[in-house]
């Protein structure tokens, strides 16, 4: 949870903006909640008891540090040294638990008795249900009806853990719509409820708060790379990005290391120009979505365009405001991978390394085909989640 306040170009400012992106565009009913968070989150997160509780749970419950694995066969194929940061080995199977552990500890200190969350691929929902079970807090998770059907194992995991899963049946019935429903719930229950947002989206301070909780990923990477290679800095870091929590976790401690090339991979869907895509930086324009100003896929009159990705976790029509800023400043290079490219990359990693990745992560693997490396290059790919939840999608795709 190290601060990046010294990196003036990339740190959030006192009003919650990254450059021109960010802020808190919220209904009046939510102002007390959001203002309380804005005023107290940094103070609480810096308290010794909070830091100790957070680190202890990450170690003893989540299983951190996660390994940094030199993928030898993958490295041979692409002619470079490719490391995988194994967030798939976290308890619950993805990086999402880093953030939910932090936010449940925060919510308890704020005296909140109930938790709501949104989820797309289900991993954030599972991670939220997990920490609510751990702490005995009531939990409601909103999930798009379409996502509930394509991510059934995670729906059942949430229910087993004691969470109520409520379907979002509007719009495309995916992550955007689940987020809309969660925000409506929060507006109607502002006093006793904390909303655990799962990505670096939403009104300030959520993007900064989630980024700080996820920064443990790059904090560990620096130490592990120094041990493995003698250098803290790789040549490249690659991560998939929808809202962007795993990506900013991997990038966080390298933002001011200009010699490290940061690569974010969006969901190209059926092709960026196909009308069925989620490549926000290529298709979006400045707008407000879910409480912050960022890049948003929208029509000329400002209506949100329905995104598409074979990956439930990347099926989102926007991007976190910090990523919009990193895109605009050129600090991060954004690529995209189509559904087909991602599925093939997922099978490739499975066959070469015995690791079945989440389809989100498979988009990051697919970027390797779009890049050229030197034999001495060190590349870290953030393996954000495991593919158990996606077996049904792999089976339906059938290209193996």
C-alpha positions as CSV (number, residue, x, y, z in Angstrom):
1,X,0.0,0.0,0.0
2,X,2.9,2.3,-0.7
3,X,2.0,5.8,-1.7
4,X,2.8,7.2,-5.2
5,X,2.3,10.8,-4.0
6,X,5.8,11.6,-5.2
7,X,4.8,10.7,-8.8
8,X,2.9,13.9,-9.5
9,X,2.0,12.9,-13.1
10,X,0.3,9.7,-12.0
11,X,-0.9,10.2,-8.5
12,X,-4.5,11.2,-7.7
13,X,-4.9,14.8,-6.7
14,X,-6.7,16.2,-3.7
15,X,-10.0,16.4,-5.6
16,X,-9.8,12.8,-6.8
17,X,-8.5,13.4,-10.4
18,X,-5.8,11.8,-12.5
19,X,-5.2,14.7,-14.9
20,X,-8.7,15.4,-16.2
21,X,-10.1,11.9,-15.3
22,X,-11.7,10.8,-12.1
23,X,-13.7,12.8,-9.6
24,X,-16.9,11.9,-7.8
25,X,-20.1,12.3,-9.9
26,X,-22.6,10.9,-7.4
27,X,-26.3,11.4,-6.4
28,X,-26.8,13.6,-3.3
29,X,-27.9,10.6,-1.2
30,X,-24.4,9.1,-1.5
31,X,-22.4,12.2,-0.6
32,X,-22.2,11.3,3.2
33,X,-20.8,7.9,2.4
34,X,-18.3,9.0,-0.2
35,X,-17.2,12.0,1.8
36,X,-16.7,9.8,4.8
37,X,-14.5,7.5,2.7
38,X,-12.6,10.4,1.2
39,X,-11.8,11.9,4.6
40,X,-10.9,8.7,6.4
41,X,-9.6,6.0,3.9
42,X,-5.9,7.2,4.0
43,X,-5.9,7.7,7.7
44,X,-7.4,4.3,8.4
45,X,-5.1,2.5,5.9
46,X,-2.1,4.1,7.5
47,X,-3.0,3.0,11.1
48,X,-0.6,0.4,12.4
49,X,-3.4,-2.0,13.5
50,X,-4.9,-1.8,10.0
51,X,-1.6,-2.5,8.3
52,X,-0.9,-5.4,10.6
53,X,-4.3,-6.9,10.1
54,X,-4.1,-6.5,6.3
55,X,-0.6,-8.0,6.0
56,X,-1.5,-10.9,8.4
57,X,-4.6,-11.9,6.4
58,X,-2.7,-11.6,3.1
59,X,0.0,-13.9,4.4
60,X,-2.0,-16.4,6.4
61,X,-5.4,-16.4,4.6
62,X,-4.8,-15.3,1.0
63,X,-1.4,-17.1,0.8
64,X,0.8,-14.2,-0.2
65,X,3.4,-13.7,-1.5
66,X,2.3,-15.3,-4.7
67,X,5.1,-16.9,-6.7
68,X,6.9,-15.3,-9.6
69,X,7.4,-18.2,-12.0
70,X,9.8,-18.3,-14.9
71,X,7.7,-20.0,-17.6
72,X,10.5,-21.8,-19.5
73,X,8.6,-23.3,-22.4
74,X,6.6,-20.1,-23.0
75,X,9.9,-18.2,-22.8
76,X,11.5,-20.6,-25.5
77,X,8.5,-20.0,-27.8
78,X,8.8,-16.2,-27.7
79,X,12.6,-15.9,-27.4
80,X,12.7,-14.0,-24.1
81,X,12.5,-14.5,-20.3
82,X,8.8,-14.6,-19.4
83,X,7.7,-14.6,-15.8
84,X,4.2,-15.2,-14.6
85,X,3.0,-13.4,-11.4
86,X,0.8,-16.2,-10.1
87,X,-2.2,-14.3,-8.7
88,X,-4.3,-17.3,-9.7
89,X,-2.8,-19.0,-6.7
90,X,-4.4,-16.6,-4.3
91,X,-7.3,-18.0,-2.1
92,X,-10.4,-17.8,-4.3
93,X,-8.4,-18.0,-7.5
94,X,-7.7,-14.4,-8.4
95,X,-6.2,-11.1,-7.4
96,X,-9.6,-9.8,-6.3
97,X,-9.1,-11.0,-2.8
98,X,-6.3,-8.5,-2.1
99,X,-8.9,-5.6,-2.4
100,X,-11.8,-7.3,-0.6
101,X,-9.6,-8.1,2.4
102,X,-8.6,-4.4,2.5
103,X,-12.1,-3.1,2.1
104,X,-13.8,-5.4,4.6
105,X,-11.3,-4.2,7.2
106,X,-12.0,-0.6,6.3
107,X,-15.8,-1.2,6.4
108,X,-15.6,-2.7,9.8
109,X,-13.6,0.3,11.1
110,X,-16.3,2.6,9.6
111,X,-19.0,0.6,11.5
112,X,-20.8,-0.7,8.4
113,X,-23.0,-3.8,9.0
114,X,-23.8,-4.8,5.4
115,X,-21.8,-5.2,2.2
116,X,-22.9,-5.0,-1.4
117,X,-20.8,-5.6,-4.5
118,X,-21.0,-6.0,-8.2
119,X,-19.3,-8.8,-10.2
120,X,-18.7,-9.7,-13.9
121,X,-16.6,-12.9,-14.1
122,X,-17.7,-13.7,-10.5
123,X,-14.2,-13.6,-9.0
124,X,-14.8,-10.3,-7.2
125,X,-18.2,-11.6,-6.0
126,X,-16.6,-14.7,-4.7
127,X,-13.8,-12.7,-3.0
128,X,-16.4,-10.4,-1.4
129,X,-18.6,-13.3,-0.2
130,X,-15.4,-14.9,1.2
131,X,-14.4,-11.9,3.3
132,X,-18.0,-11.4,4.5
133,X,-18.1,-15.0,5.6
134,X,-14.8,-14.5,7.3
135,X,-16.0,-11.5,9.3
136,X,-19.7,-12.4,9.7
137,X,-21.1,-9.5,7.6
138,X,-24.2,-9.7,5.5
139,X,-23.4,-9.8,1.8
140,X,-25.4,-9.0,-1.4
141,X,-23.7,-9.4,-4.8
142,X,-25.2,-8.0,-8.0
143,X,-24.4,-9.9,-11.2
144,X,-25.7,-9.6,-14.8
145,X,-28.1,-12.4,-15.7
146,X,-25.9,-13.3,-18.8
147,X,-22.8,-13.5,-16.6
148,X,-24.7,-15.7,-14.1
149,X,-25.3,-18.2,-16.9
150,X,-21.8,-18.2,-18.2
151,X,-20.1,-18.2,-14.8
152,X,-22.4,-20.7,-12.9
153,X,-19.6,-22.2,-10.7
154,X,-18.9,-18.8,-9.2
155,X,-22.5,-18.1,-8.6
156,X,-22.8,-21.3,-6.6
157,X,-19.6,-20.5,-4.7
158,X,-21.0,-17.2,-3.6
159,X,-24.2,-18.8,-2.5
160,X,-22.4,-21.6,-0.6
161,X,-20.4,-18.8,1.2
162,X,-23.7,-17.3,2.3
163,X,-24.1,-14.3,-0.1
164,X,-27.3,-13.4,-1.8
165,X,-26.7,-13.1,-5.6
166,X,-29.2,-10.8,-7.3
167,X,-29.4,-10.8,-11.1
168,X,-29.2,-7.6,-13.1
169,X,-31.7,-8.0,-16.0
170,X,-31.4,-4.6,-17.7
171,X,-29.3,-3.6,-20.7
172,X,-26.8,-6.3,-21.8
173,X,-27.2,-8.0,-18.4
174,X,-23.5,-7.9,-17.8
175,X,-21.0,-6.0,-15.6
176,X,-22.2,-2.5,-16.4
177,X,-25.7,-3.4,-15.4
178,X,-24.7,-5.2,-12.3
179,X,-22.8,-2.0,-11.3
180,X,-25.9,0.1,-12.0
181,X,-28.0,-2.1,-9.7
182,X,-25.4,-2.1,-6.9
183,X,-25.3,1.7,-7.0
184,X,-29.1,1.9,-6.9
185,X,-29.0,-0.3,-3.8
186,X,-26.4,1.9,-2.1
187,X,-28.4,5.0,-2.8
188,X,-31.4,3.4,-1.0
189,X,-29.3,2.0,1.9
190,X,-26.5,4.6,2.4
191,X,-26.1,4.5,6.2
192,X,-25.4,0.9,7.2
193,X,-23.9,-0.4,3.9
194,X,-20.5,-0.3,2.4
195,X,-20.1,-0.9,-1.4
196,X,-17.0,-2.9,-2.1
197,X,-16.2,-1.9,-5.7
198,X,-14.0,-4.5,-7.4
199,X,-12.0,-2.4,-9.8
200,X,-10.3,1.0,-10.1
201,X,-13.6,2.5,-11.2
202,X,-16.3,4.5,-9.4
203,X,-16.2,7.8,-7.6
204,X,-13.1,9.0,-5.7
205,X,-11.6,7.5,-3.5
206,X,-12.4,4.1,-4.9
207,X,-9.9,4.1,-7.8
208,X,-7.1,5.2,-5.5
209,X,-8.1,2.9,-2.7
210,X,-8.4,-0.2,-4.8
211,X,-5.1,0.6,-6.5
212,X,-3.4,0.8,-3.2
213,X,-4.7,-2.5,-2.0
214,X,-3.7,-4.2,-5.3
215,X,-0.3,-2.6,-5.2
216,X,0.9,-5.5,-3.2
217,X,1.4,-7.3,-6.5
218,X,4.1,-5.0,-7.9
219,X,5.6,-4.6,-4.4
220,X,6.2,-8.3,-4.4
221,X,7.4,-8.4,-8.0
222,X,10.2,-5.9,-7.2
223,X,11.5,-8.1,-4.5
224,X,11.1,-11.3,-6.4
225,X,12.7,-10.0,-9.6
226,X,15.7,-8.7,-7.6
227,X,16.1,-12.2,-6.1
228,X,15.7,-14.0,-9.5
229,X,17.5,-11.7,-11.9
230,X,19.5,-9.3,-9.7
231,X,17.3,-6.4,-11.0
232,X,14.1,-5.0,-9.6
233,X,12.9,-3.8,-13.0
234,X,11.8,-5.9,-15.9
235,X,11.7,-4.7,-19.5
236,X,8.0,-5.2,-19.8
237,X,5.0,-5.8,-17.6
238,X,1.8,-7.1,-19.4
239,X,-1.7,-7.2,-17.9
240,X,-5.2,-7.5,-19.2
241,X,-7.5,-4.5,-18.5
242,X,-11.2,-4.0,-18.2
243,X,-11.8,-1.7,-15.3
244,X,-8.1,-2.3,-14.6
245,X,-7.5,-3.5,-11.0
246,X,-5.0,-6.3,-11.8
247,X,-3.2,-4.1,-14.3
248,X,-2.7,-1.2,-11.9
249,X,-1.7,-3.6,-9.2
250,X,1.1,-4.9,-11.5
251,X,2.0,-1.4,-12.7
252,X,1.8,0.6,-9.5
253,X,5.4,0.5,-8.2
254,X,6.8,0.9,-11.7
255,X,4.8,4.0,-12.8
256,X,7.8,6.3,-12.4
257,X,10.3,3.7,-13.8
258,X,10.2,5.0,-17.3
259,X,12.5,2.3,-18.6
260,X,9.9,-0.3,-17.8
261,X,7.4,-0.7,-20.7
262,X,3.9,-1.1,-19.3
263,X,1.4,-2.9,-21.6
264,X,-2.3,-3.1,-21.0
265,X,-4.4,-5.5,-23.1
266,X,-8.1,-4.8,-23.7
267,X,-10.8,-7.1,-25.0
268,X,-11.1,-6.7,-28.7
269,X,-14.2,-9.0,-28.8
270,X,-15.0,-9.9,-32.4
271,X,-12.8,-7.1,-33.7
272,X,-12.4,-3.5,-32.7
273,X,-14.4,-2.3,-35.7
274,X,-17.0,-5.1,-35.5
275,X,-19.4,-3.3,-33.2
276,X,-18.9,-6.1,-30.7
277,X,-15.9,-5.1,-28.7
278,X,-14.8,-3.7,-25.3
279,X,-11.6,-1.9,-26.4
280,X,-12.4,1.3,-24.6
281,X,-9.2,3.3,-25.3
282,X,-9.8,2.7,-29.1
283,X,-13.5,3.1,-29.1
284,X,-14.3,5.4,-26.2
285,X,-14.4,9.1,-25.6
286,X,-14.4,11.3,-22.5
287,X,-17.5,10.8,-20.4
288,X,-18.9,10.0,-17.0
289,X,-19.7,6.4,-16.0
290,X,-20.5,4.9,-12.5
291,X,-19.3,8.0,-10.7
292,X,-16.1,9.1,-12.4
293,X,-15.0,10.8,-15.5
294,X,-13.0,8.6,-17.8
295,X,-13.0,7.1,-21.3
296,X,-16.4,5.5,-22.1
297,X,-17.8,3.7,-25.1
298,X,-20.8,5.8,-26.0
299,X,-22.9,7.1,-28.8
300,X,-22.8,10.7,-30.2
301,X,-25.6,11.7,-27.7
302,X,-23.8,10.1,-24.7
303,X,-25.7,6.8,-24.5
304,X,-23.4,3.9,-23.3
305,X,-22.6,1.4,-26.0
306,X,-23.0,-2.2,-25.0
307,X,-19.6,-3.9,-24.9
308,X,-18.8,-7.4,-25.9
309,X,-16.1,-9.8,-24.8
310,X,-16.0,-13.6,-24.5
311,X,-14.5,-12.8,-21.0
312,X,-17.1,-11.8,-18.5
313,X,-14.5,-9.8,-16.5
314,X,-13.5,-7.6,-19.4
315,X,-17.0,-7.0,-20.7
316,X,-17.2,-3.3,-19.5
317,X,-17.8,-0.1,-21.6
318,X,-15.3,2.0,-19.7
319,X,-11.9,1.9,-18.0
320,X,-10.6,3.2,-14.7
321,X,-9.7,6.9,-14.7
322,X,-6.1,6.2,-13.7
323,X,-5.8,4.0,-16.9
324,X,-7.4,6.7,-19.0
325,X,-4.7,9.1,-17.7
326,X,-2.0,6.6,-18.3
327,X,-3.3,6.1,-21.9
328,X,-3.6,9.8,-22.6
329,X,-0.1,10.5,-21.2
330,X,1.4,7.6,-23.2
331,X,2.9,6.0,-20.0
332,X,1.1,2.7,-20.8
333,X,0.7,1.2,-24.2
334,X,-2.7,-0.3,-24.9
335,X,-3.2,-3.3,-27.1
336,X,-6.2,-5.4,-27.7
337,X,-6.8,-9.1,-28.3
338,X,-9.9,-10.6,-30.0
339,X,-12.0,-13.4,-28.5
340,X,-10.4,-15.9,-30.8
341,X,-6.8,-14.7,-30.0
342,X,-7.5,-14.9,-26.3
343,X,-9.0,-18.4,-26.4
344,X,-6.0,-19.7,-28.5
345,X,-3.6,-18.0,-26.0
346,X,-5.4,-19.7,-23.1
347,X,-4.9,-23.1,-24.7
348,X,-1.3,-22.3,-25.5
349,X,-0.4,-21.5,-21.9
350,X,-2.3,-24.6,-20.8
351,X,-0.3,-26.8,-23.1
352,X,3.1,-25.2,-22.6
353,X,3.0,-24.6,-18.8
354,X,0.2,-26.8,-17.4
355,X,-1.6,-23.6,-16.2
356,X,-5.2,-23.0,-17.4
357,X,-5.7,-19.2,-17.2
358,X,-8.8,-17.2,-16.7
359,X,-9.9,-15.9,-20.1
360,X,-9.2,-12.4,-18.9
361,X,-5.6,-13.3,-18.4
362,X,-5.5,-15.1,-21.7
363,X,-5.9,-11.7,-23.4
364,X,-2.5,-10.7,-21.8
365,X,-0.9,-13.9,-23.1
366,X,-2.3,-13.1,-26.5
367,X,-0.3,-9.9,-26.6
368,X,2.9,-11.8,-26.9
369,X,2.1,-12.5,-30.6
370,X,1.9,-8.7,-31.2
371,X,5.3,-7.9,-29.8
372,X,9.0,-8.5,-30.6
373,X,11.5,-9.2,-27.9
374,X,15.3,-9.5,-27.5
375,X,16.6,-12.7,-26.0
376,X,17.7,-10.9,-22.8
377,X,14.4,-9.2,-22.2
378,X,12.6,-9.9,-19.0
379,X,8.8,-9.8,-19.3
380,X,6.3,-10.2,-16.4
381,X,2.7,-11.1,-17.2
382,X,0.3,-10.7,-14.4
383,X,-1.6,-14.0,-14.3
384,X,-4.6,-12.5,-12.7
385,X,-6.8,-15.5,-12.3
386,X,-7.3,-19.2,-12.9
387,X,-9.4,-20.7,-15.5
388,X,-11.7,-23.0,-13.5
389,X,-14.6,-20.5,-13.7
390,X,-14.2,-20.5,-17.5
391,X,-14.3,-24.2,-18.3
392,X,-17.8,-24.0,-19.7
393,X,-16.6,-21.2,-22.1
394,X,-13.5,-23.2,-23.1
395,X,-15.7,-26.3,-23.7
396,X,-18.2,-24.3,-25.9
397,X,-15.4,-22.7,-27.8
398,X,-13.9,-26.2,-28.4
399,X,-10.8,-25.1,-30.3
400,X,-8.5,-27.5,-28.5
